[in-house]
Amino acid sequence: SRVDGTPYKVEGVSKIAVLIDNWTGSSGEALAIAFRGRPQTRFFGEHTQGASTANEVFNLPDGAAMWLTIGVDADRTGKQYMNGIDPDEVIKQPERAVPADQDPVVQRALIWLTHQVAAGWK
């Protein structure tokens, strides 16, 4: 299917690094998908959960209910992400929480952003 409308444009920011991992799901995936297809945007980390769906409960006459997926989030080109998002650069997250200055995903994204600035990307 096709996405209707004009994609939102981020003003005043030319480069965006999006950090994702297997904990990114649902509304987090929807937010990441909103940046997919945007120029000068790069995804770092690991594959996401694959929970970028809209769901609805349908009550049945006998009192039972069914939870059904009625929609899947799509990027600005119309591509849907039923099974999650792959990063542009796969970087394994540490097994435990670490400060940003020790996080390999954060550090790689910062290197990419810094390189792009140094290279004169606008």
C-alpha atoms as an extended CHARMM CRD file, in Angstrom:
* protein
*
       122  EXT
         1         1  SER       CA              0.0000000000        0.0000000000        0.0000000000  PROA      1               0.0000000000
         2         2  ARG       CA              0.9590000000        3.6380000000       -0.3880000000  PROA      2               0.0000000000
         3         3  VAL       CA              1.4960000000        6.2210000000        2.3420000000  PROA      3               0.0000000000
         4         4  ASP       CA             -0.6260000000        9.3190000000        1.7940000000  PROA      4               0.0000000000
         5         5  GLY       CA              0.4520000000       12.8710000000        2.5200000000  PROA      5               0.0000000000
         6         6  THR       CA              3.7350000000       14.7010000000        2.5950000000  PROA      6               0.0000000000
         7         7  PRO       CA              6.5090000000       13.3210000000        4.8510000000  PROA      7               0.0000000000
         8         8  TYR       CA              7.4540000000       15.5410000000        7.7710000000  PROA      8               0.0000000000
         9         9  LYS       CA             10.7800000000       17.3160000000        7.2390000000  PROA      9               0.0000000000
        10        10  VAL       CA             13.1650000000       17.9140000000       10.1220000000  PROA      10              0.0000000000
        11        11  GLU       CA             14.3310000000       21.5170000000        9.8450000000  PROA      11              0.0000000000
        12        12  GLY       CA             17.7940000000       22.7270000000       10.8700000000  PROA      12              0.0000000000
        13        13  VAL       CA             19.2710000000       19.2170000000       11.1910000000  PROA      13              0.0000000000
        14        14  SER       CA             20.9900000000       17.6560000000        8.2170000000  PROA      14              0.0000000000
        15        15  LYS       CA             22.3800000000       14.4110000000        9.6390000000  PROA      15              0.0000000000
        16        16  ILE       CA             20.5870000000       12.0050000000       11.9690000000  PROA      16              0.0000000000
        17        17  ALA       CA             21.8920000000        8.8050000000       13.5570000000  PROA      17              0.0000000000
        18        18  VAL       CA             19.1250000000        6.4380000000       14.6710000000  PROA      18              0.0000000000
        19        19  LEU       CA             20.1000000000        3.9040000000       17.3560000000  PROA      19              0.0000000000
        20        20  ILE       CA             18.0690000000        0.6670000000       17.4390000000  PROA      20              0.0000000000
        21        21  ASP       CA             18.3070000000       -2.7940000000       18.9650000000  PROA      21              0.0000000000
        22        22  ASN       CA             16.1950000000       -5.8360000000       19.8100000000  PROA      22              0.0000000000
        23        23  TRP       CA             14.5200000000       -3.8620000000       22.6190000000  PROA      23              0.0000000000
        24        24  THR       CA             13.1920000000       -1.3340000000       20.0750000000  PROA      24              0.0000000000
        25        25  GLY       CA              9.5700000000       -2.2340000000       19.4450000000  PROA      25              0.0000000000
        26        26  SER       CA              6.0600000000       -0.8880000000       19.0560000000  PROA      26              0.0000000000
        27        27  SER       CA              6.0800000000        2.9220000000       19.2450000000  PROA      27              0.0000000000
        28        28  GLY       CA              9.9140000000        2.8930000000       19.2880000000  PROA      28              0.0000000000
        29        29  GLU       CA              9.8880000000        1.1080000000       15.9600000000  PROA      29              0.0000000000
        30        30  ALA       CA              7.2610000000        3.5040000000       14.6230000000  PROA      30              0.0000000000
        31        31  LEU       CA              9.5340000000        6.4240000000       15.5060000000  PROA      31              0.0000000000
        32        32  ALA       CA             12.5640000000        4.7790000000       13.8830000000  PROA      32              0.0000000000
        33        33  ILE       CA             10.5290000000        3.9490000000       10.7670000000  PROA      33              0.0000000000
        34        34  ALA       CA              9.5810000000        7.6250000000       10.4880000000  PROA      34              0.0000000000
        35        35  PHE       CA             13.2700000000        8.3400000000        9.7520000000  PROA      35              0.0000000000
        36        36  ARG       CA             13.6950000000        5.4820000000        7.2500000000  PROA      36              0.0000000000
        37        37  GLY       CA             14.2700000000        6.7720000000        3.7270000000  PROA      37              0.0000000000
        38        38  ARG       CA             15.3070000000       10.2190000000        4.9460000000  PROA      38              0.0000000000
        39        39  PRO       CA             18.4810000000       11.5170000000        3.2750000000  PROA      39              0.0000000000
        40        40  GLN       CA             21.6170000000       11.7100000000        5.4370000000  PROA      40              0.0000000000
        41        41  THR       CA             20.1440000000        9.3490000000        8.0360000000  PROA      41              0.0000000000
        42        42  ARG       CA             21.8730000000        6.1670000000        9.1890000000  PROA      42              0.0000000000
        43        43  PHE       CA             20.7320000000        3.3680000000       11.5200000000  PROA      43              0.0000000000
        44        44  PHE       CA             23.1450000000        1.8060000000       14.0280000000  PROA      44              0.0000000000
        45        45  GLY       CA             22.7450000000       -1.2090000000       16.3110000000  PROA      45              0.0000000000
        46        46  GLU       CA             20.7620000000       -4.4170000000       16.0000000000  PROA      46              0.0000000000
        47        47  HSD       CA             17.5680000000       -5.6830000000       14.3430000000  PROA      47              0.0000000000
        48        48  THR       CA             14.3860000000       -4.4690000000       16.0680000000  PROA      48              0.0000000000
        49        49  GLN       CA             11.5310000000       -6.5170000000       17.5920000000  PROA      49              0.0000000000
        50        50  GLY       CA              9.1730000000       -6.5120000000       14.6160000000  PROA      50              0.0000000000
        51        51  ALA       CA              6.2470000000       -5.1220000000       16.6040000000  PROA      51              0.0000000000
        52        52  SER       CA              5.4220000000       -2.1550000000       14.3800000000  PROA      52              0.0000000000
        53        53  THR       CA              1.7560000000       -3.0180000000       14.0500000000  PROA      53              0.0000000000
        54        54  ALA       CA             -1.5980000000       -1.4970000000       14.8820000000  PROA      54              0.0000000000
        55        55  ASN       CA             -3.8380000000       -3.9360000000       16.7230000000  PROA      55              0.0000000000
        56        56  GLU       CA             -7.5110000000       -3.9840000000       17.6400000000  PROA      56              0.0000000000
        57        57  VAL       CA             -9.6100000000       -6.1740000000       19.9150000000  PROA      57              0.0000000000
        58        58  PHE       CA            -12.7670000000       -7.6290000000       18.3640000000  PROA      58              0.0000000000
        59        59  ASN       CA            -15.3630000000       -8.8950000000       20.8560000000  PROA      59              0.0000000000
        60        60  LEU       CA            -17.1980000000      -12.0330000000       19.7730000000  PROA      60              0.0000000000
        61        61  PRO       CA            -20.8580000000      -12.8390000000       20.5250000000  PROA      61              0.0000000000
        62        62  ASP       CA            -19.9320000000      -15.6530000000       22.9460000000  PROA      62              0.0000000000
        63        63  GLY       CA            -17.8900000000      -13.2910000000       25.1610000000  PROA      63              0.0000000000
        64        64  ALA       CA            -14.5090000000      -14.2680000000       23.7130000000  PROA      64              0.0000000000
        65        65  ALA       CA            -12.2750000000      -11.6880000000       22.0820000000  PROA      65              0.0000000000
        66        66  MET       CA             -9.7330000000      -11.7060000000       19.2620000000  PROA      66              0.0000000000
        67        67  TRP       CA             -6.7130000000       -9.4140000000       19.1110000000  PROA      67              0.0000000000
        68        68  LEU       CA             -5.9520000000       -8.8190000000       15.4330000000  PROA      68              0.0000000000
        69        69  THR       CA             -3.3080000000       -6.8670000000       13.5920000000  PROA      69              0.0000000000
        70        70  ILE       CA             -5.0920000000       -4.3320000000       11.4090000000  PROA      70              0.0000000000
        71        71  GLY       CA             -2.1280000000       -2.3330000000       10.1520000000  PROA      71              0.0000000000
        72        72  VAL       CA              1.6450000000       -2.2660000000        9.8120000000  PROA      72              0.0000000000
        73        73  ASP       CA              3.8390000000        0.8370000000       10.0700000000  PROA      73              0.0000000000
        74        74  ALA       CA              5.3460000000        1.9820000000        6.7800000000  PROA      74              0.0000000000
        75        75  ASP       CA              8.1570000000        4.3920000000        5.9550000000  PROA      75              0.0000000000
        76        76  ARG       CA              7.9110000000        7.4490000000        3.7170000000  PROA      76              0.0000000000
        77        77  THR       CA              8.2730000000        5.2700000000        0.6030000000  PROA      77              0.0000000000
        78        78  GLY       CA              5.4400000000        2.9360000000        1.6110000000  PROA      78              0.0000000000
        79        79  LYS       CA              7.6750000000        0.0250000000        2.6420000000  PROA      79              0.0000000000
        80        80  GLN       CA              6.1650000000       -1.8830000000        5.5770000000  PROA      80              0.0000000000
        81        81  TYR       CA              8.1930000000       -3.3390000000        8.4540000000  PROA      81              0.0000000000
        82        82  MET       CA              6.2610000000       -6.3700000000        9.7070000000  PROA      82              0.0000000000
        83        83  ASN       CA              9.4550000000       -8.1720000000       10.7700000000  PROA      83              0.0000000000
        84        84  GLY       CA             11.4610000000       -5.2800000000       12.1980000000  PROA      84              0.0000000000
        85        85  ILE       CA             14.1440000000       -2.9230000000       10.9660000000  PROA      85              0.0000000000
        86        86  ASP       CA             17.7210000000       -3.7920000000       10.0550000000  PROA      86              0.0000000000
        87        87  PRO       CA             20.3910000000       -1.2220000000       10.8960000000  PROA      87              0.0000000000
        88        88  ASP       CA             22.7330000000        0.1130000000        8.2450000000  PROA      88              0.0000000000
        89        89  GLU       CA             25.6120000000       -0.7960000000       10.5720000000  PROA      89              0.0000000000
        90        90  VAL       CA             25.1450000000       -3.8700000000       12.7340000000  PROA      90              0.0000000000
        91        91  ILE       CA             26.7810000000       -3.3290000000       16.1170000000  PROA      91              0.0000000000
        92        92  LYS       CA             26.1620000000       -5.7130000000       19.0010000000  PROA      92              0.0000000000
        93        93  GLN       CA             24.9410000000       -4.0760000000       22.1890000000  PROA      93              0.0000000000
        94        94  PRO       CA             26.8570000000       -4.8110000000       25.3910000000  PROA      94              0.0000000000
        95        95  GLU       CA             25.2780000000       -7.4380000000       27.6680000000  PROA      95              0.0000000000
        96        96  ARG       CA             24.7680000000       -4.8450000000       30.4020000000  PROA      96              0.0000000000
        97        97  ALA       CA             24.1020000000       -1.1200000000       30.4750000000  PROA      97              0.0000000000
        98        98  VAL       CA             27.2380000000        0.9560000000       30.0200000000  PROA      98              0.0000000000
        99        99  PRO       CA             27.8750000000        4.7040000000       29.9840000000  PROA      99              0.0000000000
       100       100  ALA       CA             27.5420000000        6.3780000000       26.5800000000  PROA      100             0.0000000000
       101       101  ASP       CA             31.3030000000        6.8580000000       26.3380000000  PROA      101             0.0000000000
       102       102  GLN       CA             31.6900000000        3.0490000000       26.4950000000  PROA      102             0.0000000000
       103       103  ASP       CA             28.6870000000        2.0910000000       24.3650000000  PROA      103             0.0000000000
       104       104  PRO       CA             29.9140000000        0.8340000000       20.9680000000  PROA      104             0.0000000000
       105       105  VAL       CA             26.6760000000        1.8290000000       19.1980000000  PROA      105             0.0000000000
       106       106  VAL       CA             26.7470000000        5.3940000000       20.5390000000  PROA      106             0.0000000000
       107       107  GLN       CA             30.4510000000        5.7120000000       19.7890000000  PROA      107             0.0000000000
       108       108  ARG       CA             30.1170000000        4.4360000000       16.2000000000  PROA      108             0.0000000000
       109       109  ALA       CA             27.2030000000        6.8120000000       15.5610000000  PROA      109             0.0000000000
       110       110  LEU       CA             29.2380000000        9.7220000000       16.9310000000  PROA      110             0.0000000000
       111       111  ILE       CA             32.1620000000        8.7950000000       14.6840000000  PROA      111             0.0000000000
       112       112  TRP       CA             29.8510000000        8.7030000000       11.6670000000  PROA      112             0.0000000000
       113       113  LEU       CA             28.2880000000       12.0660000000       12.5590000000  PROA      113             0.0000000000
       114       114  THR       CA             31.6940000000       13.6470000000       13.2090000000  PROA      114             0.0000000000
       115       115  HSD       CA             33.1070000000       12.2740000000        9.9500000000  PROA      115             0.0000000000
       116       116  GLN       CA             30.1290000000       13.6200000000        8.0170000000  PROA      116             0.0000000000
       117       117  VAL       CA             30.5830000000       17.0720000000        9.5450000000  PROA      117             0.0000000000
       118       118  ALA       CA             34.3360000000       17.0190000000        8.8470000000  PROA      118             0.0000000000
       119       119  ALA       CA             33.6470000000       15.9600000000        5.2640000000  PROA      119             0.0000000000
       120       120  GLY       CA             31.4460000000       19.0130000000        4.8150000000  PROA      120             0.0000000000
       121       121  TRP       CA             28.0960000000       17.2520000000        4.3870000000  PROA      121             0.0000000000
       122       122  LYS       CA             25.2420000000       19.7060000000        4.4760000000  PROA      122             0.0000000000
